[in-house]
Amino acid sequence: MKGGQDGSRVNREGFEVVAVTLFGKTVVAHYATREQAEWRIKELDEEAERNPRGYVLYLVRPASGPARQR
């Protein structure tokens, strides 16, 4: 049996892209490598320049803790 198949939470490894606004933080995506996460931030920043919707800062952080169940 692999981790998580029994319904238990699985620790995620990798990196998260986090959107930080005045109202808090939201995890936008999860990637296996830091380079993938940084590439996604670059794309999100370019999109935000074309369609501004307020001040949003995107950050990369190591994924820690249990995976969220969906």
TAZISUL-V538951 format. One record per pair of residues at least 12 apart in sequence whose C-alpha atoms are under 7 Angstrom apart, sorted by the first residue. I is the first residue (numbers start at 1). J is the second residue. D is the distance in whole Angstrom. If there is no record, write none. Layout:
i: [I & I]
j: [J & J]
d: [D & D]
This chain:
i: [9 & 9 & 10 & 10 & 11 & 11 & 11 & 12 & 12 & 12 & 12 & 12 & 13 & 13 & 14 & 14 & 14 & 14 & 14 & 15 & 15 & 15 & 15 & 15 & 15 & 15 & 15 & 15 & 15 & 16 & 16 & 16 & 16 & 16 & 16 & 16 & 16 & 17 & 17 & 17 & 17 & 17 & 17 & 17 & 18 & 18 & 18 & 19 & 19 & 19 & 19 & 20 & 20 & 20 & 21 & 21 & 21 & 37 & 38 & 41]
j: [66 & 67 & 66 & 67 & 65 & 66 & 67 & 63 & 64 & 65 & 66 & 67 & 63 & 64 & 31 & 32 & 33 & 62 & 63 & 30 & 31 & 32 & 33 & 34 & 37 & 60 & 61 & 62 & 63 & 29 & 30 & 31 & 37 & 60 & 61 & 62 & 63 & 29 & 30 & 37 & 58 & 59 & 60 & 61 & 58 & 59 & 60 & 56 & 57 & 58 & 59 & 56 & 57 & 58 & 55 & 56 & 57 & 60 & 60 & 58]
d: [6 & 6 & 5 & 6 & 6 & 4 & 6 & 6 & 6 & 7 & 6 & 6 & 6 & 7 & 6 & 4 & 6 & 6 & 5 & 6 & 5 & 6 & 6 & 6 & 7 & 6 & 6 & 4 & 5 & 6 & 4 & 6 & 7 & 6 & 5 & 6 & 5 & 5 & 6 & 6 & 7 & 6 & 5 & 7 & 6 & 5 & 6 & 6 & 6 & 5 & 7 & 6 & 5 & 6 & 6 & 5 & 7 & 6 & 7 & 6]
